[in-house]
Each structure stands twice: as C-alpha cells, then as structure tokens.
Amino acid sequence: MPETSGTSSQPVQSVNRAVDILLAFNAAHPELTLRELAETVGLPLSSTHRLARTLVERGFLRQDDWGTYALGTRLLELGGLVSNSSPLISVTADMVREIAGHTGETILIAGVNWIDNSVVIMSRVDSVHPLSVASPVGKRSALASGCIGKAVLSGLDVEESDALIPRIHLVRRTPETVIDPDTLIREVALARRRGYATDSNEYIPGVSGVAVPVAVGGRPLGAVAVIVPATRGSKARLAEIGAGLADLAATTIEPLGGRPPGRTRKSL
C-alpha cells in the first residue's frame, strides 16, 4: 500500500543493518570474516551473525568452508534486472550502438544518484582496439571532476550546478584533477555551451574521455561517455567525438524531443 502523508517515514533498523552488511563489501575487501564484518558495520558479533546467516539463506551472501563471507549470486540476478529495466539504458540504446560502430572505443553508460551525488557505471561496451580502457560495471564513485561528472552537472540549471559544486568533495586523483570549485564551475559552463564535457588524465592517468548528459525531463538520469587511452585522445579527436555525441543525444533519444526537422547528424 502506498505510504500516506500520515505514515511514519522512519527507517527500519533491521533493513538498514542488512544493507550496511551488503555495502561493507567492495573491490578492496571482496571477502570478510564475521569479525571483520561486525567491525565494519559496528554491530555485535551475535547480531552480525544472525543478519549474515539470513542473507546467506536468501542468496545475498555466500559463506565458504572457512566461514568467510562474500556477496552472493542473487545480486547478479538483481543487477541484471536493474540494467534491463533502466530508463537510461533504454533511451540510449540506439545512441550507444551508433557510437560504438563509429569509434570502436569503450562506451560507458553511467547513472547518477542525486540523493548522495554519486555516479555508477551501469553498462559498458568494450573497445575493439588492442589498447583499451576498462571500467567495471557497478563501480560507484562520488560525483566529481572528469568527463562524466562534468557532463551530468552541465545538464542541471546553472543556478543549481553553481550551488552544488562547492558542496562536492573534490579529491585529487591525478596531477591534472580539477579540485578548485571555481575552475569546475567554469568547465561545467563550457560543457553546457558546447553540449559535451571532456577530460584528459584528470580521473585516471593516461586516460581521456568525452561525455554528454542524458535527461528525460528534469535532472539528468546520467551520461554516456566515450573513454580512450590518452594516446588516442587528442583535443581534436575528443572535440570531434563530443560534437557527434551531442548530436546523437539530440537526434536519437526520442523522449528529448526526437530529431529536429531538417537536422543532419555530425559524423563521429
């Protein structure tokens, strides 16, 4: 039954704790002992054990013969459903196919969560080139500089993005990372004017990228990005791909209004 205005919206403690246990696992810690799990989520061993046992029984966790826990296969099934039912994946399908066919480079579809200002890689098309860039599906990171972050910020109204950027914790990932809010505001404004955002060695050393925001009314759902090794990511090449991406976003994503009469696509 839908929640009514008089219904309490207080979080359910047991659900929060179960979610905390699932979120305790990450790329750096794919496996945890019961004690490590309890210390990570801040619960007594007995409470952690009861929750973990229930999650194992439901397939969300698995436990090996030595008692170590890891994420369960049930999450793979649910993860596939997320991608298959995502409006972002659906509305960008034609666009992604065309980008991949023209560039042969790695394509990332990243969704944005405006509640915690984070982005997650929802889908990827691998490059056909021997030298390529890998970024795992499911990887979540804070909204920041880099072509994907700049792109989704450029999809906001100027007032909203200018107010949001100073509140973002900008972390230096490489010597080229933009960590000054005023500089990021200017780069987001540039991305808004030209329709695409770029970065070179800002997020990962030796990697360049270009991205466009994807919106279906209101705030952007996320962004589509082309990620290339810096050796293939000259300014001219990124500008060429970016112009093509912006045009494809306007001419293939029907919920954004479809193709304007008489408009022709720019070649990627």
Helices and strands as residue ranges (DSSP letters): H 13-23, E 31-32, H 34-41, H 45-57, E 61-63, E 69-71, H 74-85, H 87-91, H 93-103, E 106-113, E 118-125, E 140-142, H 147-154, H 158-164, G 165-167, H 181-194, E 197-200, E 207-215, E 220-229, G 230-232, H 235-252, G 254-256
